[in-house]
Amino acid sequence: MLYKDDSSIKYCKSLNSCKVPQIRYASVEKLIERLTDLRFLSIDFLNTFLLTYRVFMDPFAVLNALRDLYESSPKHSLEFDGERR
């Protein structure tokens, strides 16, 4: 299930304007994960995250978390004509 509560994320019962459950609270790792997951695209979440992330982390931590997530994904390398770049 996509919207299952666990120890690192808790959802509200209400939906936002994009028909996605709102997050009540979550760990930083879960917030970054949600921010980059295409199944959960939400302009409301993106705007809220960008307006509030400085309360709980600095810009360098956000960039490092995004970089780490990108580098750990299996599709992060660009391939062109079978060659890696």
Residue, then its C-alpha position, 0 to 999 in steps of 0.5 A: m500500500l502506498y499510504k501506509d503509516d510506519s514509524s518514519i511517516k504518518y499520514c492525515k486522513s484528508l487529501n490535498s488538492c492533488k488527491v494525495p494524502q497529506i503527511r502529518y509527520a515524517s523523517v527527513e529521509k522519508l520526506i526526501e524520498r517522497l519529494t523525488d517519487l513520481r508516484f506522489l507528485s504534488i505541487d502542494f508537497l513541493n511548495t510546502f517542503l521548499l518553504t519549510y525545509r530550512v526549519f529542520m535542515d540546511p540547503f547543503a543537507v538537502l542537496n547531499a540527500l538528493r545527490d545520495l538518492y540519485e547516486s543510489s538509484p539504478k538508473h542514475s548513469l547516462e548511457f548513449d549507444g551502449e556507452r556509459r558517460 
